[in-house]
């Protein structure tokens, strides 16, 4: 997924994505190892990071085959392998390391890697004894020092791989855990000895080795490996060609291609930024070519890419994490997510179409459309996706589904020479998957620290109680506060980690107020994802702005505008959980009617966002209100929404007739 994507010149017969595996690109370590060029002593780290990355991927493929899921073996070993890769791939400045030239900072990173290995090897050497020492208050000074070292390394990796804001957040959380007993009001907690803070984060499953790292080590990493394989097998190219064929000829075709491809690719990738960089490298230049402003092109891509993580069936693997936390079956979660995701993409699609019609934009140029047979040459690569989804729907575990999908990709890709994976390509895929996992793994370790301190101090429960007291049980005010909390805490974090952190704080508040568990968790997930396009961090918008060569702020605001319905939908399904279908008392025909009217509301929302044909501000506000009436499952509001639109259209028709008569 991290291979550098470049677009061919506009004279190319169709937009193509080319993977560049030269030694200077982001896959530098793999290239230096696999190229036949002369290697020097300072390139040994490149070879080492390649070997460790491949071994990490192979180990995680091996684990589900034998069922070796012992907590204090799998999770520490995952963090050890991926943490070392992170220290070698990201330099002390937080940039991708250039393995072609030696650097004195390598010595610092080597020392940090040794400390990381030592701290985690202590866990691996005696996993049962580690838990027993903490449980019986017999932790040693060595345990404490190892805990401090591991926590410090997680903070440092967070700074390098994610950014300084996350590292600062971790330092604040740790300071609160150590000194929060001396504060006041809701911030005051029971006195906790400093060694106990680090021991708890290091020696229990309520800290670094908690459920976030557990999710990464068990199935999220497997889906990242699956994504690396299908991308290398040109499945991404197949998705783009299908999108071009389906929507490319219509007005604003490239933007619609971005919607289709981002939804399909985003549900697998689990990273909005990776999605933006993979699909946006083709769709954004095409959008600009037919007349979209750079900020609008980037905003559309960022909005569509973020929505992919809310789209069934995979939802970037966060659906499996939600199932683990809530105990709700995975099948129910993807059913519940289906209608809201459909509404989001319908509103986005309509807004794009009407904006393009308003500006008289054309579709994709004919010379860039797929030629007959281009899709069929890659059609066999849809089978890995089909088998993956089929295995999940059949009730198999996510780990087994990922393994089946990877095996299918290897077998099916061999059917044709242009998709066949050589041994070198397979090694590159395994290495790329390990590198791609670094950011998510570090974020999950950071999430473990945050959640661990919140649980240790009881701050999460106290904050929930205080929010309920502040809002005096007013649901709307509580929802607004939780929304803001989720957006702030989710900024810059991968989806899985953002969801786990935000649900630890926001989830109990909503459930205490009577919101159904599934609706509460979906509410938190939506705003954790939307933080990716919300200022000031908005990592997805930053990536899209870079590709569009547009101002970041304008791109972010455009993304919020085009994704506007996604900010409203969670409020709707909290007040009316029937929109999630699961657990609804409605009959099947009522569910169909509710879905149909909600789609109508999404269309009206797109009309309001595009400003066409509702051109004036009052008209757009009117359509916004009508859209809400139709999206809300209440039948009385449905009638009101239809009446508003019918009245407005009748008034416009009458005014148009009067204008024509006066001209005569």
N, C-alpha and C positions, 0 to 999 in steps of 0.2 A: 504493500500500500504506500510505502514511502518512496518508491521509485520516482525520480523526477519526471514530471509530465510536461511535454512540450507539444505545441500545436504546429502542424505543418503550415506552409505559406498558403495564402488564400487561393493561389492558383491550383492547389491540390483538388482532385475531383471530389473529395469529400473530407469532412473534418475527421482527422485521425489522431489517435493518441499514440505516441511513440515512447517506449520505455528506453531510457538512456542508461546504460550500465557501465559507463566509462568510469575510470578511477576518480574522477573529480566530482561525481554526483553524490547524492545522499546515501547511496549504497556503497560508499567508498571502501569500507572494510571488506565487503564481499567482493568488490571488483579487484582490489589489490590481491586478495587471496586466490581468486579464481582466474584472473588474467595470467597469461604466461609470461608476463614481464619480469625483468630482473628485480629481485627484492633486496632491500637493505636491512640492516639490523633494526633500524627504528620503525620498520613496518611490522615487526613482530607483534606489537599490540593490535594491529589490524587483523592479523591472522588469529590472534587469541580471542578477540571479540567475535570473530566469525565462528570459531569453534564453540565458544560458550553459548552463543545465540542458537546455533544448530542443536547443541546438546539440550538446551532448555526446551526447545520445541519438541524434540524427540521424547524427552522425559514426560512432557505433558500429554503426548500421544500415547505413551506407554501406560500411564497411571490408570485411565479408565478401562483399559483392556484387562488389567489384573485387579482392579478395585482397591488400589493402595491409597486410601483416603485418610490415613491417620493424620489428625489435625496438626500436631506439632512436628510432623515430618514434611508433609506436602506444602504447607504455607511458608515455613521458614526457608525451605529449599527453593521454592518459587521466588521469594524475595531475595535470596542470596544470588541466584543466577541472573535474574533480571536487574537487581541492584548493581551488580558488577558490570553488566552491559551498559547500564545507565551512566556509571562513573567513567566508563571508557568512551562512550559515544558523545556525551555532553561534557565539554571542558569546563574549567573553573569560571569562565565568563558566561556560561549558560548557552554557548553556541555549539553547533555540530562540530566535532573535532575533525581537523584536517590531518589525516594519517600520513600524508606525503612529506611532512617536515617535522622534526623533533621539537619538543617544547619543554622548558624546564618545569612547567606545571604538571607534567606527566609524573614526576616524582611524588608530588603531593597526592595525586589521584591514586598512585600505587599504594601509598601508605593508607589512604582511606579505604581502598579495596581490601587490604589485609585486615584492617580493623573490622570491616563489615563481615568478612568471612569468619573471623575469630568470634565475633559476637553471636553470629547465627550458628556456627558450628557447636557452640556451647549448648544451644537448644537441641540441635540434631543429635548430639552425643548422648543425651539423657533426657528425652522428652517427658517421660513419666516422672522422673525425679524432679524436674523443673516445676511441674504443677504442684507436686507434693510439698516442696519446700515453701512455696508461696502460701499454700492452703494452711500449713501448720506454722506459719510465721517463722520459718527457719532459713529464709533467704540470706545468702552470704554477701559479703562486700563485693565479691567477684560478680555475683548476679546483678548487684546494683550498678557496678561500673559498666557491665555489658549492656544493661538497660539504658544507661545514660548515653553510651556510645551509639547504640542503635537509633535511639530517638534523635540524637544530633545528626546522624547520617541521613535519616529520613527528612529532616528539616533542610539539610544541605541539598539533597537530591530534589526536593520540592522547589528550592530556589533555582536550581539549574534547569530542571526539566519543564516546570510549569510557570514559574515566575516569582519575583520577590513578594507580591501580595499574599500568596499562599504561605510562604515561609514566615512572613510577619504574622499572619493569622495563627499559625502554629505556635509561635513564640508567645503570643498573647494568651492563647489557651493554656499553654504550659505554665506561664506565670500565674494565671488564675488558679490552676490546680495546686501550685505550691504555696501561694500567698493569699488566695481567696478567702481563707478562714479569718483574715484580719480586716476584711472589707465590711460593707454594711448592706442593709436592706436585703433584697432577693439575691444579691451577689454573695452574701456571706454563707459559707458552708462549714461543715464540721472540720476541725483541725486535722490535716493530713500531713504526716511526716514526709519530707522530701523524698527519702529513699522509697517509701511506699508508692508514691506517684509513678516513679520510673519502673519499679518492680511490677506494678499492676499492668502497665503498658507493655512490658516485655515478657512477663511470665504467665499471662492469662489470655483467654480468647475475648477479653473485653477491651483490648487495646490494638496494638499493631497487627496482631494475628487474629483479628476479629473477622466478622462476616464480610467486610469489603474485600480483604485479601483472599478470603475463602472463595468468594465469587470469582475473582480473577483467576485463582489457581485451578478451579474445577472446570468451569465451562466458558467463561469469557475469553480466556486465552485460546481455547480450541476454536471459537468462532473467529478470532482474529487470524488464526492459521488458515481456516477455511477461506476467509476473505482474501488472504494473500495468494492462495492457490487459484481461486477462480479469477482473480484479477490478472494473474500471470497467464491464465488460459484464455484471455481475451473475452471473458464474460462481460466485463464493463463495456467493451466495444460492441458486443451484441445488444446490450441494453440501450446504448446510445443509438445504434442503427434502428432498432425497433421504435424508439422515441421519435427519431427523425421521420421515419416512414409514417407513423401514426399522426403526428401533429405538425410536422415541419412545413407543410404547404399552406397551413392556415395563417391568418394575420398574427403577427407576433410569434411565429413558429419556433424560433430558437428559445424564447422564454418558456414556451410550453414544453419543449424538449427538456429544459432544465428541471421543470416540475416533475415530469415523468421519470427521468433518469435519477434525479435526486431522491425521489420517494423509493424507487426500487433499490438503489445502491445504499441509501442511508439506513434502511432497515437492517442491512447486513453489517455495515461498517462500524456502527456504534460511535462514530466520531463525526461531529458536524464539520469540523475543520478539514479532516481528511476527505470528507465528501465534497466540500467546496473545492478543494484543490484538485480532486480527481475529475469531477464533472465540469466544474467551472472553467477549467483551462480551455475547454472547447466551447461551452455554451455562452460564456460572457463575451468573448470576442464576436461571436455570431450575433448576439443581441445588440451590441454596439454597432455592428455593421448595418443592421436594418433600421437603426434610428433610435434605439433606447439610449438614454443618457447613461454615462458610466455608473453613477450612483444607483440608478434604478436597476441596471443590469446586475450589479453586485448585490443589491438588496434582495432582488428576486431569488438569486442563487443562494444567498445566506438563509433566507426564510425557508425555501424549499428543502435545503440540506438539513436544517434543524428539525423540520417536520418529519423527516425520515425516521428519526429515533422514536417518534410517537406512533409509527405506522406498523401494524401487524404484518407478518407473523412473528418477526424476530425482535423488532424494536431495539436493535443494538444490544441485545442480550439483557436489557434491564428488566424485561418481563419475567425472566427466570429469577432475578434477585427479588423482585416484588413478590413472586410466588413463595420464595423461601421465607421472607419476612412475615407475610400475612397469612400463609397457609392456604391461600386461595389457589385452586388449580390453575395451571398455566393456560389451559384452554379457555377458562372463564375470563382471564385477563385479556387475551387477544380478542375475544368477542366484545368485551367492554370497550376496548380501545378502537374498534373498527369504525363505528359511526362518527365519533369525534374527529378521527383522522380523515375520514371521507369528507366531512364538512370543511375542514381546514383546507384540503387540496381543491375542493370545488370552488370555495371562495377565492383562492389564489388563482386558479385557472381562469375563472370568470373575470377577475380584476385585470389579468394580463390581456385576455382577449379583447375586452372593451377598451382598455388603454391603447392597444394596438389599432383598433378600429377608429378610435377618436383621432389618432395621429396619422391615419392612413398608412400604417406600416405593412410591409409585405411579409411573406414567409421566408423560409430558407431558400437561398438561390438554387436554381435547378442543378447547377454543376456541383453542388455540395450534397445533394440528396443521395442516399444509398442506391446503387445500381441493382438491377434484377439479379438475384442470386447472392448478393452480399450478405443478406441476413441468413439465407439457407446454409451458407458455408460455415456459419458459426452456430446454427440452430441447435446442434447437439449439445452445446455447452449450457443449455437451459436445464439439462437433466440433473446436474448437481443441486441446483436450487429446488427442483421438484422433489427430489429424494429427501433433501433436508427437511422441507416443509412437511412432506408426507410422513416422515418418520416421527416428527414432533406431534402431528395431529393423531397419529396412531397410538400415541401414549408412551413412546419410549423417552428415556431421559435425555436432557439436552446434550450431555456428553456423548451418548450413543448416536444421537442425530448428527452432531458435528463430525464424529468419526465416519459415519456412513457418507455424509456429504463430501468429506475430503477424499475418501476412497473412490467415490463415484467420479469426482473431478479428475483424479489420476487415471482412472480407467478410460473415461469418455474422452479425455483430451488426447489420448493416444490414437483415436480413430482417424485423425487428420494431421498432416504434417505441420500446418500453421499453428495448431494449438498444442502439439505434443510437447511434453515436458522432458527435457534431458536431465540426467543426474545433476549437472551444474545448475540448471534452473530450479530443480527441487531444493537443492542446498540454499540457493538464493532466496527462495520462498520461505524456508524455515528461518533463515537469518533475518529476513525482513519482518516476519511476524514477531520475532523476539524484540527487535528494535521498536516496532510499532507498539508493543505492549508496555514499554518502559514508562511512558507518561501515565498511562492508566494505572499501572501497578503502583507507581509512586503516589499518585493521587489517592488510591485506595488505602495505602499505608498511612497517608496523612489523614484521611477520613477516619481511620481506626483510632488515631491519636485524639482527634476532636471528639468522636463519639465516646471514647474511653474516659476522657476527662469529664464530659457532660454526665456520664453515668456515675462516675466516682464521686462527683461533687453534688449530684442531684439537681444541677442547675436546669436541666431540660424540663423536669417536672415542675420546678418552682416557676420557671418562665411560663410554662403552659398555664399554671394556676393564676399567675399575675396577669397574663393576657386576657384570661377569662374575666378576671375582676375588672380590668381596665375597660373592657368592652361591655361589661355588665350583661353578658349573654347575647349581645347583638351580633347576629351571625355575619351580616355584611361587613361590619367593622373588623371583626375577627378575621374574616377571609382576606380583607385588604392588608392587614398586618402580616398574616402568614405569607401572602403573595410577595410582599416586599422583602420579608425575611428570606424566602426561598431564592429570590432573584439575587440578593446580595451575597448569600452564602454559596450559591451555585456558580458565581462568576469565575471563569477561567478553569473550571473543573470538568473533567470528562463526565459523561452522563451518569454512569453507575455511581461514581464517588459523590457527585453532586446530589443525586437522589438520596443516597444513604445518609449524608450529613443533614440535608434539609428535612427529611422525614423524621429524623430523631427529635427535631424541635417542633416542626409544624404539625406532624401527624397526631401527636397526643392532644393538641389543642382542638383540632377539628373533631376528633373522635369523642372528646369530652363534651363537645357541643351537640353531639347527636348525629354527626355526619357518618353515613355507612363507611366501613373500613375501606372498601374498594374505591369509593368516590374520594375519600380523604387522601389515599395514596396516589390516585390519578391526578388529583388537584396539585399535590406537591410535585409530582413528576413533571407536569406541564410547565410549571414556572421554573423548575430546575433546568429544563431544556431551553426555555425561552431566555434564560440568563445569557445564553450564548450569543444572542443578537441584541441584548439590552445594554446600553451604555452604563458605565464607561469602559468595561473590559471587553465585552462582545467579541470573543475570539473568532467566531465564524464571520462576522462582519469585517474584521481586520483582514482575514484571508481573502475575502471577496473583494474588498477595496483594493488590495494589492494587485489582484488579477485585472480588475477593471480600471486601474490607474485613476481612481476617484478618491475624493476626500473621505476619510474614515467616518466622520460624524454624519455626513450626508448619506453614506451607504447604510450606516446603522439605523438612521431614521427611516430610510426607505424600506429596510427589512422589517422594522416594526409596523410600518404602514401596511405592507403586503401580507404580513402574518397577523394582522389585527384581530381576526376572528379567534385565533388561538388564545389570545389574552382574555376573551370573553367566555369561551366554551366551558372552562372549568367552573365558573360561577353557575352556569346553567345546569351542569350535571350534579353539582352539590345540592342545589335547591330542587332539582328534578332528576333523581338518579335513574328514572326510566330511560333516559338517553343512553345510559350504559348497557341497557337491555338485561344484563345479568341480575337476577334477583327481582326482576320486575314482575308485578302481578298482572300486567296487561296481556290480553290475548294476542295471538300472532298477527291478526289483521290490524290490531291497534298499534302494534310495534311497527308494522309496515307503514301505516299512516303517519306515525310519529316520525319515522325516518324520512318519508317522502316530504313532509312539510318542513322538516329541518333542512333538507337539501335545498328546498325553495328559499329558506332563510339565508343559507350560505350564498345562493345566487344573488339575492338582494344585497347582501353585505359586499359582494364583489362589485355590484353596481355603484354602491356608495363610495367605495374606495377609489374606483376608476374615475368617477366624476362624469360618467357617460352611460345612459342619456340624462341622468340626474346631474345637471351642470351647476346649479346654484347651491350655496351652502345650506339654505333651508331645505331644499330638495334632498340633499345628501343626508342631512340629519333625519328627515322623514323616512328615508329608506333604511337608515340604521335602526330606527325604532321598529319599523316593519320587519326587518330581518330578525331582530331579537324576538318579536312576537311569534314568528314562525319557527325559530330554533327552539324556543321554550316549548316543552311537550304539552302545555295546557291548551285544550281545544278552544276555549274562549279566546285566548290570545291569537290562535291560528286564524280564527274568523276576523279578528280585528286587523291582523296583518294583511290578509287578503283584501279586506275592505279598503285599507289605506292605499295599497298599490292600485287597486281597481279605480278608486276615486281619482288618484293622481293621473293615471293614464287617460281616464275619460276627460279630465280637465285639460290635459295637454292636447288631446285630439280635438276638443271643442275650440281651444284657442288657435290651433293650427287651421281649422276650417274657417274660423272668423277672419284670420289673417289672409287666407287665400281669397275669401269673398271680398275683402276690402281692396285687394290689389286689382280685382276685376273691375 
